[in-house]
Amino acid sequence: MSEHYQNYIDGIWRDASDGRTFEDRNPARWSDLIGTFPLSNERDVDDAVKAARKAFHNWRLMPAPKRGLILQKAGDLLVKYKEDIAREMTREMGKSLIETRADVQEAIDTAYYAASETRRLFQHTVPSELPDKFNMTVRMPVGVCGIITAWNFPVAVPSWKIFPALASGNTVVFKPSEDAPKSAMLFVQTLIEAGVPAGVINLIHGDGSTGRALVEHPDVNLIAFTGSSQVGAEIASICGKTYKKVSLEMGGKNPQIVMDDARLDLALEGVLWGAFGTTGQRCTATSRLILHEAIHDEMVERLIEEARKLRIGYALEPDVDIGPLINEAALKKVTYYVELGQKEGARLVLGGKRPQGPEYDDGFFFEPTIFVDVKPHMRIAQEEIFGPVLSVLKVSSFEEAIAVANDVKYGLSSSIYTQDVNRAFVAMRELEAGITYINAPTIGAEAHMPFGGIKQTGNGHREGGWTAFDIFTEIKTVYVDYSGRLQKAQIDTYES
């Protein structure tokens, strides 16, 4: 008999108010029912928001370093439970244990970073233009933060949002993906055990309608979202109408450029990891490989040879490189794009189908897939597939490589392999992306650095590092006039 899990609202574990539930299943072994979770409705969301609003007053007044001590303890507990959480995450969403351990480690790093920031939360003091007057700015918490996250990094990405939100003095209503609810629950349990007070962190399970209720709630002050560009645009529209702050982290169509002077062994390792890690289900995944014509054929030949060696399977088993796609809808989407790529005239040179064998029949597995002869205008080179599908494009110059890399609607991550320092610095300047790697793949963000993109990838904010605190705080300007008289701070009142 499977387990039943609950929402966490105002310090109490409870079911959805109408008793409805949904199933959480293992994408590698669909017959494996992980558990049932509440399918929360507007009333449940309202209860969670009210709890967060009530808890906000005392939490924001707690000295920030004391909040930091709680976050530090949460990091310690993530260290303690790292292996258990990683194994449950692999079972729930499919990626390898190496990757799920790294997912938890990223949350650990973020916890310690956010905890340390509570002893800083720096702002500015500046001179006044008037005598006997002091000018400064301070950071203030925003209020109740609605956090909506995707399934592919079900611990790391919530940590990017929730830890700085709590460090800044905000309270949180967290709605995770319905494809990875248990991982989110395990993450929240570490916060509860660390001593986060009732109402400060609230966990609401559900589907898109649950998330919409959170976005539309009038007492939510901020929405931080990770997911598709289409949904993000809708959220931004709602938040614009209701005057909420909104931070969006959305899609990507990330290029890895390999120039004729590159170390091909290094570039090969990079694209194998960038394209097929997490079964290609990362917003930073390498989905386009842009090769200089001088090394194109050799690189493609070696890439096919090495990609054939990647082992597909249930990632709790040893030596598995590629786990399943997350669900049947993802499998259908990837299959559609493989068929589309062939219709567009690209040449399929590897994969393109589900692997055969009884060990694959109960999961949503898909082979590493490589297309060559891809043209920049093709949809497989323009649209986010979110699967293990790599499009290879040939270029004849560095300038063409940059132009092809930039010719998409997304701008999250980018990469170039070259030994020419001049080319590297031009690429840093010219690649239209929030992140650029030199001689490294398009994946590999570090917790203390800003993360995010441009174009249809984001809306100007950056998660991670010090920039996350710009999302979760408001800047208040403070003037202290100790002159004992009225002073008018307009330029035209200056005495000549």
N, C-alpha and C positions, 0 to 999 in steps of 0.2 A: 504493500500500500504506500502510495507516494505521500510526501509531507505537504502540509498546508502552511503557507506563510501569510503574514499580515502586514498592514500598514503600521507606521509608527507616528502617532500624532499626540503631541503634548505629553510625552513621556509614557504613553500607553500603546501596547501592541493591540490592534483591533482590525476586524474585518471591514470590508466595504459596507456602507450603511444599508445597501439593498441586498447584500449577500452574494453578489455576482462575483465570478472568478474567471481567470484564464489559465491555460496550461503553459508551462515552461518545459521544453523538451530539448534533448541532446541532439544537435544537428548532425553528429556523426553516427548516432544510434537512435533514430527517431522513436523507436519503441521504448526508449529509456525516458520515462516521465520524471523530471527532476522535482516538480512540485506544482501546486496551484497557488495563485496569487490573487489578491483583490483586484477586481476591475472597478476602479474607483470612479465615482461620479462627482457632480458639481457640489453636492453636500459635503462629501469627504474633503474635497479641495478647500471648500470654505472653512471647514473645521480646522484644517491644517494651517491655513492663512491666519485665522483668528488666534490660534495658539502661537504662531510666530510673532504676530503683532503684539500680543500680550507679553511675550518673553523679551521683546526687543528693548524695552526700557532698562531693565536690570543688566542685560548683557552688554549693551553699549556703554553703560557706566562702570562696568568692571574694568580696572586698569588693563590696558592692552597687554603688558607683559604677563599678567596673570592668565589672560586668554591664551597667550603663547605657550604657557606651561601645559595647558590642556592639550593643545595641538602637538606639542612635543611628546606628550604621553601617547597620543594617538599614533604618532610615528613609531614609537617604541612597540606598541601593540601590533602594528602592521609588520614590524620585523618579527615579532613572536609568532604571528599567524601566517606569515608569508607563504609557506609551502602549502598549507591547507587551503588558503584562498586561491592560490595559483592552480591547484588541482581542480577545485570546483569551477574555476573560470574556464579551464580547458574543457571540462565536461559540458559546460553550459554554452560556450560560444565557439569552441573548436580550435583555437590556435595552439601552437606547440607550447609545452611547458617552459621552454627557454623564453618564449615570448610572454607568457602569463606571469612568470616570475619577474620579468623585467617590468611588466605592467604594474605589479605591486611595488617594485622598487622605485618606480617613478613617483608613486604616491608617497612612499617613505621620504624620498628626497624633497618632495613638495611640502610635506608636513614640517620637516625640519627647517626648510627655507622660510615658510610662512611664520613659523614660531619665532625665528630670529628677526623677522621684519617687525614684529610687534614691539621690539625695542628701538625701532627706528621710525617707520612711517613718516619719513622726512617730508618737510615742506620748506618754505622760504621765509626769511626775514630780509627786508629791503629798506633802504633809506626813504624817509618821507621828504617831500618837497617843502614841507613846512617845519618850523622850529618846534621843539618840544612835542613831538608826535612820533609814534612808533607804528610801523606797518609790518604785518606778517600774514601768512596763510597757514591754515591748519586743515587736516583731513577729517571729514565727518562721515560716519556710516550712512549708507543710503536708506536702509530700512529692511523690509522683507524682500528677499531675493528668491525668485523662482528659477530653479536650476533644472534644465532639461538636457539629457545627454544621450549619446548613441551607444550601441551595444559593443562596438569593436574594441574599445578601451574602457571596460566597464568599471574600473577602479581608478586608473590614472587620470582620465579626463574629468570625472567628478572631483577628484582631488585638486585639479588645476583651478576649479571654480569655487568649491566649497571651502577649502582651507583659507585662501585669501579673503573670502567673504566673511568667514567667522573671525579671522584675525582682525579685520577692520571694524568689527562690532555689529555686523549685520546678523539677522536670523534667516533661516533657510527653509524652503519647501522644495524638496528634491523629488523630481519625477524621472526615474531612469527608463531606459528602453524596455519594452515588454519582452525583448529577446534576450535580455541578460539581467533579470530582476534579482536573482540570488546573489550574484557578485555585488550588486549595489547594496543589498541587505547586509552582507558580511562587512562591507566597508562602513556602513552606518553603525553597525554594532561596535566597531572599534571606537567610534566617536562617543557612543553612549558609555562604553566601559571606561574611556578616558576621562569622563566627567563633564561632558557637554550637558548643560542643564535642560530640563524638560522644556519643550517648545522652541528651543534654539535651533535644533535640527529636527525636521519632520520628513518622513518618507512616504510618498504616495505612489502606489503602483497603478498601472493602467495603460490605456492605448492613446491614440492621437486625440480622442475627444477629452481625455483626462488632461493632457497637456494643453489643449486649447482653453479649457476652463481655468487653468492656472494662468495662462497668458492674459486672458480677458478679465481676471479678477481685479476689481478696483483697488484693493488694498495691497496689491503686490507692486513694489516700487521699481523692480528691475527684473529683467529676464536675461539669463545667460544660456545660450542654446548651442548645441553641436548637432549637426545633421545635414540634410540636403539643402541645396541652394533654393529649391522651390519652396520648401517649408519655411526656411529662414526668411525669405522675402515676405511670406504671408505673416509671419510673426512680427517682422519689422513694421508692416502696415498697421497691424493691430496696436502695437506699442506706440507708434506715432500718433494714432488717434487718441490714445489714453495717457499720453505724456509719460510713459515709462522709459527709463534707461534700458537699452538693449545691446547685448554683445552677441555677435553671430560668428560661429566658426563652421564653415560649410565645405563645399566640394573642392576637388582639385583634378588637374590633368597634367601631372608633373613630368617634365622632361629631364632626361639625362643625356647630355651632349658628350660625345667621345671624339676628340680631335685626332688628327693624324700623328701627333707626337705623344699621345697618351700612353701610359703603361697599360696595356691591354689586359694583363692578368688582374690588375687592380680594378679596372673598369668592369671586367667580367664578374668578379666577386660582388661588386656594388650593384649591378643590375639584377643579378640573381636574387639578392637579398631584397632590393628595393621593389622589384616587380612581383615576387612570389611569396615573400614574407607575409604572414597573416592572410595567405591565399589572395593577396592583392586587395584585401579589404581594409585599406587605410586611406584617409584623405591625402596622405603624403606619398602614397605608393607611386613607384616609377611606372607610368603607363605608356610613356613614349620614350623610345631610345633613338636619339638623333646621331647618326654615324657619318663621319667624313668618308667620302667615297674611297679614299686611299686605303682605309682599313675596314671598310664595310663587309666585304665578303669573308675575310678572316674572322672578324668579330662574330658575324652571324653563325658561321660554321662552329666556332667554339661555344657559342651560347647554346645552340641546339644540343650539342654533345653534352654539356654540363646540365642543362635543364632536364634532359632525359633521365638523369641519375637521381633527381629529387623524388623522395619516397612520399607517396600519398597515403593517408590513413587516419585512423583515430589517434589523436595526438597524445593520449595517455599511454599508448604503446611505445616501445623504444624505437629510436632512430627515425621517427616520422618528421618530415620536413614541411609537408603541406596538409593542413586539415581541411575540413569541409567548408563550403559556403554556409551562410548563417541559416537559410531557410529555403523553402521551395520557390518563393518569389524571386530570390536572388539567383537561384539556379536557372529559372526561366529567363531572367534578364540577361545573364551571361550567355546563355544559349542563343538568345535572339541576336545579340551583338556579334557573335561568331558567324552566324548565318548572314547577317547584314554585311560584315566585312568582306565576305566572299562575293556577295552580290555587287559590292562597290568596286571590286577588282583587285583587292588586296590578295596576296598569296599566303595561304595557311601552310606553315612549314612544320608546326609541331602542335600536338594536342587538338583542342577544339571539341572535345566530347567528354562525357562521363567515363571514368575508368571502368573496366569490366571485371567482374568477379563477385562472389557472394559477400565478401567482406565490405563491398561498397554499396550493396543493395539497400541498406537501411539508413543511408546518409546522403547528404547533398554534395558529393565530391565532384570535382572538375579538374581535368588535367591542366598542367601549365601550358599555356597557349601562346604561340608566337606568330605574328603576321609580318611579312616583308612586302616590299613594293607598295608601302602605304604612302598615300599622298596627303598633304596637310589638310585638304578640304574634306577628306572622308570623315564620316561621323565617328568611326572607331578611333580617329585621331583628335576628335573635338569633344566628345561627350564622355562623362565619367561612367565607366562600366562597373567599377567596384568588384573586381574579380581578377583571377590570374591570367589576364590577357594583356600582352605587350605588343604595341605597334612599333615597328622599326621603320624609320624614315632616313633616306640617304640625302646628303647635302654635299656641295662641292667647295664650300668655304666657311670660314668662321662667321662671317657676316650673315650668310644664309642660315647657318645653324641658330644664331640668335633670333633671326626673324621668324623661323619656324617655331622655335621654343615659345615665343611671345604670341603666336597666332592662335590663341584660345581665349575663352571667356573667363577662365580661372587664373589665379595667380598665387598659389600657396607656396609650393616648394620647387626648387630647381637645382640642377647639378651640372658641373662640367669637369671633365677629365682632360687635363693638359699639363705639360711641363713648362709651358711658356708663361712666365709671370705677367707679362704684358697682357696677354689674352685673358688671364685669370682676373686681372683687375678691371679690364673692360667688361667682362662678363658680370662681375659684381655690380657694376654700374648699370648695365643695359638689360639684364634679365628682369622681366616684370614679374616679380614674386616677392612675397614677404620673407622668404628664406632662400638663401643660395649656399650650396655646398661646393667646395673646390676639392676635387679628387676624393669625393665621398658620395654615396648614394643620396637619394632625396629623402630618406628617412633617417632618424637619429637625433631628434630634438633633445635638448637638455633642460632640466626642470628650472634652472635659474636664468634661462634666457627667454626673451619674448618669442611667442609663437602665434602665427596668424598670417593672413594673406590679404591680397588686394583683389580688385575686380569683383567677380561674383563669388569669391571665396570668403569674404568677410565684410564688415562694415566699419573698419578703421580701428578697431580695438585689437589689443594683443594680450593673449593669455600668457601665463608663465612669467617668472622673474618679477622684477619690480613693476613692470607695466600692468600686471594683473590688478594692482592696487589702484590704478587709475580707473578701472572698471567699477570696483566695489567701494569707492569713496567719492564723496563730493568735496570740492575745494571751497572752503570758506575764507574770505578775506576779512581781516580784522584790523581796525585802526584804533589806536589808543592815543588820545589827545590829552596830554598832561600840562598844557599851557595855562589852563584856567580861564581861557577866553575863547570866543567863537573865532575859528579860522576857516576861511573859505578857500577850498582847494581847487580853484580854477585859475588857469594861467593868466587870464586877463585881470585878476585882482592883485597881481604882483606890484609892489611899489617900484617906481622907476628910479 
